[in-house]
């Protein structure tokens, strides 16, 4: 799923204190925010809508994987073709 940046205004002093105490507990602010948003999404968005969104994601993820596989396959094919070409060039010399 594509993620977008989220900008939030928060007190600098409070943010510094939050990061300090999160670090003391070996925690990460971005991970905590991500977990909070995910829990809020699960709690607030109706399950039918969440299901619809997850079903819509499946074809996108499959097409992304196929394009990646296709791209890597094409790159391998081009690489092997250039190796064959280089071998024939050496053979002709």
C-alpha positions in Angstrom: 0.0 0.0 0.0 1.3 3.4 -0.9 2.0 5.6 2.2 1.9 9.3 2.3 3.7 11.7 4.6 1.8 13.1 7.5 2.7 16.5 9.0 1.7 17.4 12.5 2.5 20.5 14.6 3.6 19.7 18.2 5.5 21.6 20.9 9.3 21.3 20.4 9.9 20.8 24.1 7.2 18.2 24.4 8.6 16.4 21.4 12.1 16.4 22.8 10.9 15.0 26.1 8.8 12.3 24.3 11.7 11.2 22.2 14.0 11.1 25.3 11.7 8.8 27.2 10.8 6.7 24.2 14.6 6.1 23.6 15.0 5.1 27.3 12.4 2.5 26.7 13.9 1.4 23.4 10.9 2.7 21.5 10.6 4.6 18.3 8.3 7.6 17.8 7.4 6.8 14.2 6.6 3.2 15.1 4.4 4.4 18.0 2.6 6.9 15.7 2.1 4.2 13.1 0.7 1.8 15.6 -1.7 4.5 17.0 -2.9 5.3 13.5 -3.5 1.6 12.7 -5.4 1.1 16.0 -7.5 4.2 15.3 -8.2 2.9 11.7 -9.3 -0.5 13.1 -11.5 1.2 15.7 -13.1 4.0 13.7 -13.4 2.7 10.1 -16.3 0.2 9.7 -15.2 -3.3 8.9 -17.0 -3.4 5.5 -14.9 -0.4 4.4 -11.7 -1.9 5.7 -12.6 -5.1 3.8 -13.2 -3.2 0.7 -9.9 -1.4 1.0 -8.0 -4.6 1.6 -9.6 -6.3 -1.4 -8.7 -3.3 -3.6 -5.1 -3.5 -2.4 -4.6 -7.2 -3.6 -4.7 -6.4 -7.3 -2.4 -3.5 -6.8 0.1 -5.6 -4.9 -0.1 -8.4 -7.5 0.5 -6.0 -10.4 3.4 -4.4 -8.6 5.0 -7.8 -8.0 4.4 -8.8 -11.6 6.0 -5.6 -12.9 9.0 -6.2 -10.6 9.3 -9.8 -11.8 8.9 -8.7 -15.4 11.5 -6.0 -15.0 14.0 -8.2 -13.3 13.4 -10.9 -15.9 14.0 -8.4 -18.7 17.2 -7.1 -17.1 18.5 -10.7 -16.8 17.6 -11.4 -20.4 19.4 -8.2 -21.6 22.4 -9.1 -19.4 22.6 -12.6 -20.8 22.2 -11.3 -24.4 25.0 -8.8 -23.9 27.2 -11.7 -22.5 26.5 -13.7 -25.6 27.3 -10.7 -27.8 30.6 -10.1 -25.9 31.5 -13.8 -26.3 30.9 -13.7 -30.0 32.9 -10.5 -30.3 35.8 -12.2 -28.5 35.4 -15.3 -30.8 35.6 -13.2 -34.0 38.8 -11.4 -32.9 
